[in-house]
């Protein structure tokens, strides 16, 4: 498939972009028919070809392990005609020009990096290639159609000119109005194996993350936050802490008291000397029982209808429906790199060095904390040592800036302890799932589903949620792939007093656990093979059916495995990617071992196949955090967990082999970074039922009495 670009010169060339000379291209782009963001921002892609031959890509998305630098360089290099390993990646600053066209803000998340850049970065490469060829053809006085490009050179017969030598002349070429992109059959880079561009630096420990920032005169800060979310400092005595070695200053920032010292450990140790009286606020008595009781009361609300077909109530009136109630737990993100930020507040403005997924939000919060306009805040985004949605929230940036105000002109690095990271996270929302279903002639004839949960979007982006529909809450519901003639799918937004945040795969994981487990219940009620039962509902979804059947085949699916072994299956479309997962387990009702996870995935076009495999495997491990034993609980307004001892994540011996089988069935890339998460919990839960006959309807599964080896 080929696509054409239609750009005016005004759209294409940006004033002041000729930094260092050469050909510098940037153009504003938005998907056809896309509604403009509320701020009026549009997406922007940049490429620079320097006279010294360097090809630079200003990367609009932040790197947090998903290898976006390699994938986006491949898109650009495919059309430009260079080796992606020679592309120099420069991280984009906080700027409206770099807004994510799919999310309406400068965000790295939602498995959108490649999808958002699929056309525009290839357009940038194709346009630059055309201008370089035009410049060479003019020098040689030959038709441009007789010239080709290869390895950063324009070629005509035996003559070659390097891109660098053509850069200044190419900048004077007319902007092409209609450049066809390569058809899929001509791809030389996209879809081929390529070692990640940052792999060597990471293997050698040379990559600089936010926590690694070193600046002249740098001081360090540790923060004692109010133990109750939303609480604040009523009064404090920091005199004893101020006398400790290395301590420079003790300061209240409202939500907590910070110690600034020469070294972080000095600051952290001095926190024990603080005497603080807290105003714990409205959440001082919050506990888990109250949280889930609030969700229970809200289930009587009619909610917002997400998807409807036929008449479920008429079907249920004629037959006794099967009913089930599922719950999902709150979860912390526990990123490997704890939250941190280095800030300097000076007369010339504010500088912020931070690992973050949302530079514009970091800029806005830093400006608010410093009392300056956002344009006076410079965000220096660093590589991220684990994001998973946590670094869309940039509360740690506001804290660092507020602390740095106490020592004007001096950079201060704030680092959270692991305990603070667990106890002051923005948690995956608690959820209640109510399901009813009717089986007729071996197939699902009617399905009613209601999700009751807080809205993350209401907190982070007030005003975005309309008519009770949070687009992130309905993931895995609105895009249900099964052909069921009678549907009534709803969501109820119910706040519970907990600060909730986006957790890898967001509501896909919440909804997939309940829906895919319940589909398994209906298959059992029908006396049907769970794979065949699902496949029968996918006649209108050939790509989804293909991954389901492929996963079953590769896993050796059978409903009559050897004694002491069992299989479970789950299937869904997630971020424009079709996936199915088979979990194989062994053991008995007392102890279960995970033997193997087998994915089949259709991402449409696999831009970077090796990284797709890596992302699905990493996502599956996040899925194990969701499935096995991790949870966040509240008592007296406080989070009861503090570190990996009471918020356990899977150890290496608990992670089974994870196989990934690719099918390319579409004409554009689907999302990948978050898609490995949602199916893990339901596939394992369904396997546990097949092995033990016990249907577990709440997460984590260990709370249902299962011990995992």
N, C-alpha and C positions, 0 to 999 in steps of 0.2 A: 504494500500500500504506500502511495506517495502522498505528500501533502504540500501545499503551496503557501508561501507567506505573502502578505500584502502590507507593506510598511511604508509610511511616508519618511522622507529624510528627517523631518522634525522628530518623528517617533524614534528613528534609528540612531541618530547621533546625539549625544548628550553634551551640553555646553560644559567646557572645562574638563573634559575627560582625557585629553591628550597628555597624560602624566608621563613624562619621560619620552615623549615622541612615539611614533609608530602608529599602528592601526588599533584604535580602541573602539569597541562596539558595545552599545547598550541599547536595548529597546524595551518599551513597555508592552506588556502582553497580558491578555486575560482570555480564558476559554470562551468560545463563541456562546453567546446567550447567557453568560455568567452575570449575576447581579453584582454591581459594584459594592465594595466593602463600605461599611457605614462611615469610615474615615475618608473614603474617596481614594484610598491607596490602590495601586495596581502592582502586579509583580514585575520584576526587572531581572534581566540576565545580562552579565557582562563578560566580554572576552577582550583581551589585549594581546596584540602581537608586537613585541618590542624590536627595535632595530638590531639588538644583539641576538635575536632569534628566539628569545623566550616567549612562550605562549602562556598567558596567565588567565586563570579562571577565578573570578571573585565568587566564592561559593555562598549561595544564599541560605543554606541550611547548616546547622551546627553538627559537628562530628561527635558522636557519643558511642562509637563502637559499631555502628551500622554500616560503616565504610562508605559513607556518602561521597567522600572525596574521590574514590575510585569510580563509583558508578556514574557520577555526574561528569567526570573527566572523560569517561568512555563515550557518553552521549555527544559531547562536544567534539571529541577527537574523531568520531566516526564520520562526521560530515566535513570537518575541516581538513582531514588528511594528515594527521600527525600521530605519533606514538603517544598514547595516553600517559605513558611513564615519563614523558618529557614535559607534561603540563604542570605548571607551578600553580598550586592552589593557594589563594589568599582568602581569609575568612571575611565575609561581609560585615560591615559595621551595622549598628542599629540605624536603619534608614527606611522610610516608607517605600523606597524603590525596590526593596527586597521582600515585600510582602508575599506570603504564600498564597497563590491564587485560589487554592482549594479551601483554605481556612480563613482567609480574610485578615490575616495578621502575620507578622514576621515570626513564624512558629516552626519549630522542628518537632513534628509529631503526627499522629494519625496515619502513619505509613504513607506519607504524601510526597516525600522528597523526590523520588524518581518519577512518580505519576505527574507531579506538578511541573517537572522539568522536561518531560519526555519530548514535547514538541518544541518548546522555546529554546532549549540549549542546542538542539539539532538545527533549529532555524539560525541561531547565532553562528554556528559552525559553517552552515551552508552559505550564508550571506558573506561571511569573511572569506571563505574559499573563493567565491565568485569575484570578489573585489581584488584578491591577490592574483587570481588568474588574469583578470582584466588588466592589471598593472603590468604583468609579465608580457602579455600579448602585445600591449602597446609598445613596450621596449623593443620587442623582437619584430614588431610590425607584422604580426601573423594573426589569423582569426583566433579568438579565444576558444572556439569550439575544438581547435586542434591541440589544445593544451590539456594536460592532466595534472593531478597532484599526487604526491607520494612522499611519505616520511618528511613532511615539512618543507617540501620543495615543489615548485611548479616545473613541469617537464614538457619540452617540445622537441621531439626527436632525440638528439644527443645533447641538447642544451638543457641546463637546469639553473634555476635561481632559487636561493633559499628564501623562506618567508621573511626572515629578518631583513634581508637586502631589499625586499619589496614593500616593507611595512609603511614607510612614509609615502610612497607613490600610491599604494593601495588606499590610504586614507583619503586621497583626492579623487578616487573613482566614484562614479555615480552609484547610489545605493540601489541594489537590485530590487525590483518590485515583485518578482514572481519566480522564486527559485524552488524547483521541485526537490523534495527530500528523497533520499535513497529508498528504494523498495526493500522490503525485508530480505529478499533473495540476494541482495548485493551487500549485506552487512559483512564487514570484515572484523569488527571488534565486538559489537553488541552480540551477546550470547556465547562468546568464546571465553575460555578460562583465562584469568589474569590475576597474578598475585597482587594483593591489596597494596596500594601505593605507600601506605604508612606502616606496613608490616615490619620492615626492618628497624625503623626507629622505635617502634613499640617493643619489639623483641629485645632491643639493646637498652631499654629504659631511658631513651632520649626524648620521648614525647613529653611536652610540658602541659600539665593539667592545671586547672585553677589553683589547686592546693600547692603547686610547685612554684608559684610566682615569687620572685625575689627582686626587691627594689632597694636602692640606696636609702638608708635610714629607716628601714622597715621596722615597725613595731607589731606586736601580736596581741590579740584580744581573745578572751573567753567570756561567755555570757551565762549568767544564772537566770533562766527564764522563770516566769511564774509557773508553778507545777500544774495549774488549772488553765486550760485553753481559754483565752479571752480575758484572763485576769491581768492585774497590773500591780505595780509597786505602790504601796501606800506610804511607806517610809523605809529608810535603810540607814545603817551605820557601817561605813566602809573603812573606818579608821584603822582597824587591825590589819585588814588586807593591804592597805596602803603602805604599811610599814615593812611588808615582806620584801626580800631581796628582788631586785629587778622590776618591781611594780612602779609604773609611772603615774597612773591615774585610775580612779574608780569613778564610774559615771552611771547614772540611771538613764535608760532610754524609754522608760514607761512600762514596757512589757517585761523588762528584766533589768538586772544590774550587771554591767560589764567591768572587767578588770583589764587594763592595758599594761603590757609589760614588755621587757626586752625579748623574752622567749615565750612560746605558747604554754609550755609546761608550768612556767612560773605563774602565768595568768590563771591557768586552770586550777592549780593548787591553791591559789589565793582565794578562789571562790568559797572555799570552806570557811574562811574567816569572816565572810559577810553575814551581817545580821539584818534580815529583811522582814518587814511586815507586809503581807500581801492582801490586796483586795481581790478575792478570788472570783467575784462576779457571779453571773447568773448560772454558770455551769458547775458550781461547786459540789452539787449533789448528784451530778449525772452518773449513771451507771448503765451497764449493758441491758439489764432488765427493763429499765425505762426506755432505752433506745428502741428495743424491739417491740415493746408494748405500744410505743407511738406508731410504729409501722403497722401493727395489728389493728389499731383503731382506724387507721387511714384506709384499710382495705375495703371498707364499706363505701368509700367514695367511688363515683362512676369513672373518674379519671378522664384521660384524653385517648380517643380511639386512634390507634396507629395504623391498623389494617383491618378491613372487614370484607367478608364475602358471604353470600347466602344468609342463612338464619340459624345461628347456633342454638338459640333458645327453643326454637321449634323442634330441632333435632333432639335436644336434651329432654324436651317434654314427652317425646315418644319413646325414649330409652333412658335407662338409668346411666348417667355419665360416670366415668371413672374420674376421681378427684385426687389431687395431691397438693401438698404445700411444701415448698422448698425455701431454704434460707441460705444466704451467702454472708461470709464474715467480712469484717473490716481488715485491711492489710496495710502495713507500712511498705515503703519502697526499698529500704535498706540498700541504697546505692553503695558501691564499693568506696567511692570517694565521698566522704561525708560532706554536708553542706558547708560552703566556705566562700568567702569573698574578700578581696583586697580593695580598699577604697582610699582615695585621697581627696580631700576637700580643700580647695585653694581659691585664691582670688581669681584665677583664670577659669574656674569652673570645677567640675567634679570628674574624676577618673575612676572607673570601676573595672577591675579585672575579675572575671567570674566565669565559671562553667554554668551555662544556662541554655534553655531551649526557647527562650522568648526575650530577645534583646530589647524590644520595644517596652515590654512590661518592666524589665529591669531598669530601663532608662526612666520610665515614669515614676516608679517607686523611689528610685534614687533621687530624682528631682524633688519629690515631695518631702523626703527625709532631710534633704539639704536646704530646702526652701528656695530653690532656683527653678528657672524654666527648663523643660526637658532638653532643649537644644544646647544647654550649657553642660550637659552630662555626656561624657564619652564612654561608651561601652566597649571594652576590649574582650571579646568573647574568647574563651579558652576551650581546649578540648575537654570533653566531659567524661569523667570516670564513672559512668552509669547515670542514666537519666530516668528512663521508664515512666516519664510524665512528671516526676518530682520537680524537675528544674523548669517546668512551665511556671510554677510558683517561685517567685524570687523574693520571698520574705527575708532571707538571709542577706540579700543585697541591701535592702532598706536598713536592716540592723547594722551592717558594716558601715554604711554611710553615716548613720546617726552616731555611731561610736567615733568615727574618724573626725566628726565635727569638733570633738573635744580637744583634738591636737591639730589645729589647722596647718595645712601644708605638708603634713607628715602622713605617709602611707601606713595603713593599719590593716593587718590580715586577721579576719575573724574566722575561726574554725569551730564548728560544733563538735562536741563529743559524740560518740556513738549512742550513748544514752539519750542525749538531747535529740539526736536524729530520729530515734525510734519514738520518743515520747512527744515530740513536737512536729510530727509529720503532717501532711495533708492526706488523710487516709482514703483508701478505696471505700466507697460507700457501703454501708450495710444494706441488705436487700431482702425483701420478702417476695416470693413468687407464688402465685395462685393459679392452678391449672385444672381444667376440666376437659375431658375428651370422650369421644364416642367412636367405637369401632364397629363397622358394618361390612360384612362380606370380606373380612380379612384386611380392611383398609381403614384409615382414619377418615371418618365422615364429618366430624366436627371437632374444632379445637378452640377453646377459650383460654386466654392467658392474660394475667395482669402482673406487672412489675410495680412494686411499691418501694421507693427509694428516694434519698435526697438528690438534688440536682447540683452537680459540680458547676455547670455552666451558669446557673443563677448566681452563684457566689463569685465566679471569676469574671464573667461577662454580663453584668446586669442589663436586662432589657433584650437580650438575644432570644431567650425562650419566649415563644409565642403560642397562645392557645393551649398551654399545658404540655407542649411537645418540646422536649430537649432532644435535639438531634443525636447527641451522644448517648442518651439513655435508651434510645430505640434501636441502637445497633444490635444486630442479631435477631431483631423482631420485624422491623420494617422490610428487611431483605430476606425473610424466611423463604427458603427455596422449595419447600414441599408443596405439591399440588393438593390442597385440601379444600373441598368445595364449600365448607362452612367455617368461617373464621371470625373471631372477635378478639383482637389483640390490643391491649391497652397499657398505659402507664399512669401511675399516680405519683406526683411529686410530693414528697413529705419530708420536711426538714426535721432533724432530730437533735440539733444542738452540737453536732460534730463538724469540724472543719474538714470537708472532704475534697479530694483531688483526683486528677486523672492518673490511673494506674495502668500499666501496660495492657493494651487492648480494650481498656475502658469497659463499657457495658457489654461488649461481645462476650467476655468471660462470664459475667453474671448471668446473662440470658442463655448462653449456650449450655451452662451447667443444668439449669432447670429444664429447658426445652428438650435438649438431647437425652437427658435422663428420663423425662416423661414420655418421649417417643419410644424409648426402650420399654417403659411400663406398658404402653399400648401394644407394642409388638408382642410382649409376653402374654397380655390378655387375649390377643388374637391367635396365640399359638404359632407365631410366625418367626422365621429366622430374622434377627434384627437388621442384617444387611439387606436381605431381599425385601423386607418390609419397607425400608427407606427407599430402596431403588424403585419400587413400584410407584412411589409418589414423585419421581423425578423425570417423568417422560418429557416435560417441557423444559427440563434443565439438563441437557446432554453433557455439559462440562462437569456439572456437579455429580451426575451419575457416573461419569468416567473416573473421577478421582475416588469415589466410593468403591467402585468395583476394583480399581487398581490397588488401593490400600488393602482391601480384603485378600486379593490374590497374593500380594507380596508378603503379607503377614502369615499366610497359610491358614486363613480363617476357617473355622469349623465350629459348629455348635456342639460337637461331641469330641472335644480334645482328650488327651490322655488324662487319667485321674490326677487330681491335684493341680490341674492347669485350666485356664479359662481365658476367653477373649471378650473385649468390650469395644464398641465402635461409637464414633460420633462424627458428624458431618455438618458443614456449613459453608456459606460464602461470607468472606470477611475482607473488607477493604478492596473489593473488586477482584479478589483472589478466591478460588475454589479449593477447599481442603477437605480431606477426610483423614481420620486417625484411628488406628486399631491399637489397643493396649493389650499386651499379653502378660498375665500374672500367674504366679504359682503359690501354693500354700494351702491354708485352710481357714476356718472361721477365726482362729486365734492369731494367726500371723500370715501376712501376705508379702510376697516379694515381687517387685516389678521386674519382669524379664525382658521386655522389649516394647518400644514405641515405634510404630510404622506409619509414616505420613505418605500420602499422595497429594500433590499440590499442582494446581494449574494457575500460574501467575500471569497467564496471557503470554507476553513476551518476557523471557528471562534475560534481563539485561546483563546481569552478573551472576551466573549460575552458582559458582562456588559460594558466594556470599548469601545467596538464597538458602542454601543448605545450612550454612553457619547460623543465619538468623532464625531459622526454624528450630534448630537444635537449642540455641540460646533461649528462644521463646518457650520451648517445651520445659526448660528448667524453671523459668518463671511460673509456668503452669503447674509445676510440682510444688512450688511454694504455695500457690493457691489451693492445691488439692490435698496435700498430705496432713500437715499439722500446724501451720502458721496461722496466727490470728492476733488481732488487737482487741483488747477488752478495757472497759472503763470501770472504775470504782471511785466514788467520792470525787468525781470530776477529774481523776487522774488516770493516765494510761498505766496499766499494770505491768506491761512488758518494758524492758530496758535495753536488752542486748541479745546476742545470738543464743544465749543460754535459755531465755524464755520466749524468744521469737526465732525458733530454729528454722534454718534453711537447709535444703538437701545437701548431705555430704556426698563426696565423690562416689562412695560405695553404694549409695542409694539411687544414683542416676543410671538407668539402664541404657543399653545401646539404643540410639535414636537413628532410624533409617529414614531417608527422605528420597522420594521418587518424583521426578519432575515430568509433567505433561504440559506442553505449550499449546493451548487451544484458543487463544485470543489474538487480537491484532494490536494490543497495547499492553503495557505493564500494569499489573495489579500491585497493591501494597504488600509488603513482606515483613517489615520490622516487628509488627505486633501480632501477626497472624498465627504464630506458633503457640500462643498462650491458651486460647479459649477452649479447645477441644480436649485438653489433657484431663481436667477434672471429670467431665462426664464420661469419657472413654474408660478411665480407671474405675469410676463408680459403677459403670455398667458391667465391667469385668468382675468386680467384687460381687455383684449380684449373681452373675453367672456361676461364680465359684462357690458362694456361700448361701445364696438365697436371701441375703440381707440387702434390702433396698435402703441406701443411705441418702437422706434428703437434705442434709445440711453440710456445709463446709466449715472447717476442714473435715476430711473424712475420718481422721483419728477420733474426733468427737463422737462418731457413730460406733466406736468400739473396735475399730480396725487398728491393729498394730502392724506397721510396715517394717520389714526387715532392712 
